[in-house]
Amino acid sequence: MALYSKKTTLYAKIETTSGTDSTPTAAANAVIAYNVEITPKADMKERSAGNADRSAYADIRGKSAVDLKFSVELKGSGTAGTAARWAPLLRACDRLETLNAGTNAIYTPAATNETCTIWVNIDGILHKVAGCAGDCEIDLTSGDVPLLNFTLSGVYALATDSVIEAMTYDSTVPVIVKGTTTTFGSYSAIIEKLLLKFGNSVVERTSMNATEGILAFIIGNRRPSGIMTCEAILRATSNADFWSYFHSGTSKALSMVLGATAGNIVTITAPACILSAPKYGDRDGLRTFDIEFQMARSAAAGNDEMTITLT
């Protein structure tokens, strides 16, 4: 029987105990995901002992894990203060969730780590991946659907045949990236694309007591950064001397508001962006800047490099 690529479903649920399957359900934890890639990987151990001939002994499977890669729409839940379906994925990417009922959901860099369980059903082949942690990029391109691009790793388990379930997805429609209120410093640049990277270093927690030699994955270090592609402008343009900001190391705040309907408004702020030298580009004969920047800590306590707020 042929399997269809489009018949791919994904569930995600935060774990109470890291590395223990949290059993997500199609009704409560289904996430609309694009371009889902799942790659099991194993540390195959060679047995190269000497013998009377030159034939190798059979390899033995060692530590085993799974890499996952997919994109999710950046949108609200439809109700202010209620977590979006993708929230467990963001929390597994080193983000602390704060829910204020009826007001907002706030995601800030976390002081401690969480993991989630992800199930992927590929037209009847069910992969259950526990202990997931990973990295994320926010892709904001003018005129396109805003996306969260996830790359996560989790613990391998043998796939099973399981009839693909009917999923219950949220009904919120993402807001196209247009009509935003976006400023860099105090300047409203003519921005084509904004890419915000969490910059997480994903580390395996190896354990000889774990079934597959890995208890779960965890975020080690992080170095968030971004790239802004915008129309090039002269240094004399008010509040837009990017060359001077790079030269002096002056930090600038980034702010973006997308959407206007309660329950589906996304606000992203980064209070201390440190610019690299602008790179010249060309778009249909127009000069552009590709401006890379670090999102640094702002307050003394830290954990404030970038904040995502849903209202």
Secondary structure, 3 states (H helix, E strand, C coil): CCCCCCCEEEEEEECCCCCCCCCCCCCCCECCEEEEEEEEEEEEEEECCCCCCCCCEEEEEEEEEEEEEEEEECCCCCCCCCCCCCHHHHHCCCEEEEEECCCEEEEEECCCCCCEEEEEEECCEEEEEEEEEEEEEEEEECCCCCEEEEEEEEECCCCEECCCCCCCCCCCCCCCCCCCEEEECCECCCEEEEEEECCEEEEEEECCCCCCCEEEEEEEEECCEEEEEEECCCCCCCCCCHHHHHHHCCCEEEEEEECCCCCCCEEEEEEEEEECCCEEEEECCEEEEEEEEEECCCCCCCCCCCEEEEC
